[in-house]
């Protein structure tokens, strides 16, 4: 009895997983089926075209026969209508499989597009809600402990004491790169625009920040991936929907985090690489 009760549950769970997998991959399945269907529809249309000449020849012979054997206009019109109707039906039957398959293929491609659009909309909405909740949390923390302390907590900054060249103790602030925002990126020797000259690197990053701000105020919005392109940084999926927009909700300016305390060595020409962290306003794709 226990085994008989257990087996249906296992089968049900297995079927449920398969159904869920099918739903998950349904856009890809519909797209593949649509492509195959379009190719198949083209092949069927070509085959029908090869056969249509025989139908047209037969129709031409029937029309000639009707015209020769019928002298009364009324009888000739009726027979010609019948002949043309039968010939048209044969042509429709030849192309019907191609048309049906083509229509189904277009429906499959459309279904794939609609499902992906709905999923992207849902993901954007979910990401927007999460971003707003997180930003509101940071605002509350900033009001409680102050802006500078909140930023230190956000970046997991710590103060360390080191011995200078003259033997004196110097307190510096270090930041754990693993605790930066998900949009932060290194500008270092792996970047095609990086040079072995610290001053050139600082000027390059500063110019890109200035240009991105000019673009923001001229156009009204800038996506994160556009800034990545300016710097020579590889694009990311989130960069397609997050960025900056002129309005009441954001900072109305783009900041790469160049002048934060952790980057003092880069600004002063003592370091050729820098960890950039961007003050994105959040998801702007749904606000355009």
C-alpha positions as CSV (number, residue, x, y, z in Angstrom):
1,X,0.0,0.0,0.0
2,X,2.8,2.4,0.8
3,X,4.6,1.7,-2.4
4,X,1.4,2.2,-4.4
5,X,0.9,5.6,-2.7
6,X,4.5,6.6,-3.3
7,X,4.6,5.8,-7.0
8,X,1.9,8.3,-8.1
9,X,3.7,11.1,-6.1
10,X,7.0,10.3,-7.9
11,X,5.3,10.3,-11.3
12,X,3.4,13.5,-10.5
13,X,6.6,15.2,-9.4
14,X,8.4,14.0,-12.5
15,X,5.7,15.2,-14.8
16,X,5.5,18.5,-12.9
17,X,9.3,19.0,-13.5
18,X,8.9,18.2,-17.1
19,X,6.0,20.7,-17.5
20,X,8.0,23.4,-15.7
21,X,11.0,22.7,-17.9
22,X,8.8,23.0,-21.0
23,X,7.4,26.3,-19.8
24,X,10.8,27.6,-19.1
25,X,12.1,26.7,-22.5
26,X,8.9,27.4,-24.4
27,X,10.2,30.6,-26.1
28,X,13.2,28.7,-27.5
29,X,11.0,25.8,-28.5
30,X,8.5,28.1,-30.3
31,X,11.4,30.0,-32.0
32,X,13.0,26.8,-33.2
33,X,9.6,25.4,-34.4
34,X,8.9,28.7,-36.2
35,X,12.2,28.6,-38.0
36,X,11.7,25.0,-39.1
37,X,8.2,25.7,-40.1
38,X,9.2,28.7,-42.3
39,X,11.7,26.5,-44.1
40,X,9.2,23.7,-44.5
41,X,6.6,26.2,-45.7
42,X,9.0,27.5,-48.4
43,X,9.8,23.9,-49.5
44,X,6.1,23.0,-49.8
45,X,5.5,26.2,-51.7
46,X,8.3,25.4,-54.2
47,X,6.9,21.9,-54.7
48,X,3.4,23.3,-55.3
49,X,4.8,25.7,-57.8
50,X,6.3,22.8,-59.8
51,X,2.9,21.1,-59.9
52,X,0.8,24.2,-60.6
53,X,1.8,24.4,-64.3
54,X,0.0,21.0,-64.9
55,X,-3.1,22.4,-63.2
56,X,-3.0,25.5,-65.4
57,X,-2.5,23.5,-68.5
58,X,-5.5,21.3,-67.6
59,X,-7.5,24.4,-66.9
60,X,-6.5,25.9,-70.2
61,X,-7.6,22.8,-72.1
62,X,-11.0,22.7,-70.2
63,X,-11.6,26.3,-71.0
64,X,-10.9,25.7,-74.7
65,X,-13.2,22.7,-74.7
66,X,-16.0,24.6,-73.1
67,X,-15.7,27.4,-75.7
68,X,-15.7,25.0,-78.6
69,X,-18.6,22.8,-77.5
70,X,-21.0,25.5,-76.2
71,X,-22.4,28.1,-78.5
72,X,-25.1,29.5,-76.2
73,X,-23.7,32.3,-73.9
74,X,-25.6,31.2,-70.8
75,X,-24.4,27.6,-70.9
76,X,-20.9,28.7,-71.7
77,X,-20.8,31.1,-68.7
78,X,-22.0,28.4,-66.4
79,X,-19.5,25.8,-67.6
80,X,-16.7,28.3,-67.5
81,X,-17.6,29.3,-64.0
82,X,-17.5,25.6,-63.0
83,X,-14.2,25.0,-64.8
84,X,-12.5,28.1,-63.2
85,X,-13.9,27.2,-59.8
86,X,-12.5,23.6,-60.0
87,X,-9.2,24.9,-61.3
88,X,-9.0,27.5,-58.5
89,X,-9.8,24.8,-55.9
90,X,-7.0,22.6,-57.2
91,X,-4.5,25.5,-57.0
92,X,-5.7,26.3,-53.4
93,X,-5.3,22.7,-52.4
94,X,-1.8,22.7,-53.8
95,X,-0.7,25.7,-51.8
96,X,-2.9,25.0,-48.7
97,X,-0.2,23.0,-46.8
98,X,2.4,25.7,-47.4
99,X,0.0,28.5,-46.2
100,X,-1.2,26.5,-43.2
101,X,2.4,25.6,-42.1
102,X,3.6,29.2,-42.8
103,X,0.7,30.6,-40.7
104,X,1.5,28.2,-37.8
105,X,5.2,29.2,-38.1
106,X,4.5,32.9,-37.8
107,X,2.2,32.2,-34.8
108,X,5.1,30.2,-33.2
109,X,7.6,33.1,-33.8
110,X,5.1,35.6,-32.5
111,X,4.4,33.5,-29.4
112,X,8.1,33.3,-28.7
113,X,8.5,37.1,-29.0
114,X,5.5,37.7,-26.7
115,X,6.7,35.3,-24.0
116,X,10.2,36.8,-24.0
117,X,8.7,40.3,-23.8
118,X,6.5,39.4,-20.9
119,X,9.4,37.8,-19.0
120,X,11.6,40.8,-19.6
121,X,8.8,43.1,-18.4
122,X,8.3,41.0,-15.3
123,X,12.1,40.9,-14.6
124,X,12.4,44.6,-15.1
125,X,9.5,45.3,-12.7
126,X,11.0,42.9,-10.1
127,X,14.4,44.5,-10.4
128,X,12.9,48.0,-10.2
129,X,11.1,47.1,-6.9
130,X,14.2,45.6,-5.4
131,X,16.3,48.6,-6.4
132,X,13.8,51.0,-4.9
133,X,13.7,49.1,-1.7
134,X,17.5,48.9,-1.4
135,X,17.8,52.7,-2.2
136,X,15.2,53.5,0.4
137,X,17.2,51.4,3.0
138,X,20.4,53.3,2.2
139,X,18.6,56.6,2.6
140,X,17.4,55.6,6.1
141,X,20.9,54.4,7.1
142,X,22.4,57.7,5.7
143,X,20.0,59.7,7.8
144,X,20.9,57.7,10.9
145,X,24.7,57.6,10.7
146,X,25.6,60.2,8.2
147,X,26.5,60.1,4.5
148,X,30.3,59.4,4.9
149,X,29.8,56.7,7.5
150,X,27.0,55.1,5.3
151,X,29.4,55.1,2.3
152,X,32.1,53.4,4.4
153,X,29.6,50.7,5.5
154,X,28.4,50.3,2.0
155,X,32.0,49.7,0.7
156,X,33.1,47.9,3.9
157,X,35.9,50.5,4.3
158,X,38.4,50.0,7.1
159,X,41.1,52.2,8.4
160,X,44.7,50.8,8.5
161,X,47.8,52.3,9.9
162,X,51.0,52.0,7.8
163,X,54.6,53.1,8.3
164,X,55.6,55.9,5.9
165,X,59.0,56.3,4.2
166,X,60.1,58.7,6.9
167,X,59.1,56.2,9.7
168,X,55.9,58.0,10.6
169,X,52.6,56.3,11.1
170,X,50.0,57.1,8.4
171,X,46.3,56.1,8.7
172,X,44.7,55.2,5.4
173,X,41.3,53.9,4.4
174,X,41.1,50.7,2.5
175,X,38.1,49.2,0.7
176,X,37.3,45.6,0.0
177,X,36.6,45.3,-3.8
178,X,34.3,42.4,-3.1
179,X,31.9,44.7,-1.3
180,X,31.5,47.2,-4.0
181,X,28.3,47.6,-6.0
182,X,27.6,45.0,-8.8
183,X,28.3,47.7,-11.4
184,X,31.8,48.5,-10.2
185,X,34.7,47.7,-12.6
186,X,38.5,47.9,-12.6
187,X,40.2,50.2,-15.1
188,X,43.6,48.5,-15.3
189,X,46.1,46.9,-17.6
190,X,43.5,44.5,-19.0
191,X,41.6,47.5,-20.5
192,X,42.5,48.4,-24.1
193,X,42.5,52.1,-23.1
194,X,44.9,51.7,-20.1
195,X,48.3,53.2,-20.4
196,X,51.5,52.8,-18.4
197,X,51.3,56.5,-17.5
198,X,49.2,57.3,-14.5
199,X,48.5,60.9,-15.6
200,X,47.1,59.7,-19.0
201,X,44.8,57.2,-17.3
202,X,43.5,59.8,-15.0
203,X,42.9,62.3,-17.8
204,X,41.2,59.6,-19.9
205,X,38.8,58.5,-17.1
206,X,38.1,62.1,-16.2
207,X,37.3,63.0,-19.9
208,X,34.9,60.0,-20.2
209,X,33.1,61.1,-17.0
210,X,32.8,64.7,-18.4
211,X,31.5,63.4,-21.7
212,X,29.0,61.1,-20.2
213,X,27.6,64.0,-18.1
214,X,27.4,66.2,-21.2
215,X,25.5,63.3,-23.0
216,X,23.2,62.9,-20.0
217,X,22.2,66.6,-20.0
218,X,21.9,66.8,-23.8
219,X,19.9,63.6,-24.3
220,X,18.2,63.2,-20.9
221,X,19.3,59.6,-20.2
222,X,22.4,57.4,-20.4
223,X,22.6,53.6,-20.0
224,X,25.4,52.0,-18.0
225,X,26.5,50.0,-20.9
226,X,27.1,53.2,-22.9
227,X,29.5,54.4,-20.2
228,X,31.1,50.9,-20.2
229,X,31.6,51.4,-24.0
230,X,33.2,54.8,-23.4
231,X,35.7,53.3,-21.0
232,X,36.4,50.1,-23.0
233,X,34.7,47.9,-20.4
234,X,32.8,44.8,-21.4
235,X,29.0,45.2,-21.3
236,X,26.8,43.5,-18.8
237,X,23.1,42.4,-18.8
238,X,22.1,44.8,-16.1
239,X,23.7,47.7,-18.1
240,X,21.0,47.4,-20.6
241,X,18.3,48.6,-18.2
242,X,20.1,50.6,-15.5
243,X,21.6,54.0,-15.9
244,X,21.0,57.7,-15.3
245,X,18.0,60.0,-16.2
246,X,17.4,63.6,-15.7
247,X,14.5,64.0,-13.2
248,X,13.5,64.3,-9.6
249,X,14.5,60.8,-8.5
250,X,18.2,60.7,-9.4
251,X,21.4,62.7,-8.8
252,X,21.2,64.3,-12.3
253,X,24.9,63.7,-12.8
254,X,27.2,60.7,-13.5
255,X,29.9,59.9,-11.0
256,X,32.6,57.2,-11.5
257,X,33.7,57.4,-7.9
258,X,37.1,58.8,-8.9
259,X,37.4,61.2,-6.1
260,X,36.5,59.0,-3.3
261,X,39.1,58.4,-0.5
262,X,40.0,54.9,-1.7
263,X,41.2,56.4,-5.1
264,X,43.4,59.1,-3.7
265,X,46.6,57.3,-5.0
266,X,45.2,57.3,-8.5
267,X,44.1,60.9,-8.4
268,X,47.6,62.0,-7.2
269,X,49.4,60.0,-9.9
270,X,50.7,57.3,-7.6
271,X,48.6,54.5,-9.0
272,X,47.9,53.7,-12.7
273,X,44.8,51.6,-12.1
274,X,41.5,52.5,-10.4
275,X,38.4,50.7,-9.2
276,X,35.4,52.6,-10.6
277,X,32.0,52.5,-8.9
278,X,29.1,54.2,-10.7
279,X,26.2,56.1,-9.0
280,X,23.5,54.7,-11.3
281,X,19.9,55.9,-10.6
282,X,18.6,52.4,-11.0
283,X,16.4,50.9,-13.7
284,X,15.5,53.6,-16.3
285,X,14.4,51.3,-19.1
286,X,10.8,51.4,-18.0
287,X,10.8,55.2,-17.6
288,X,11.8,56.2,-21.1
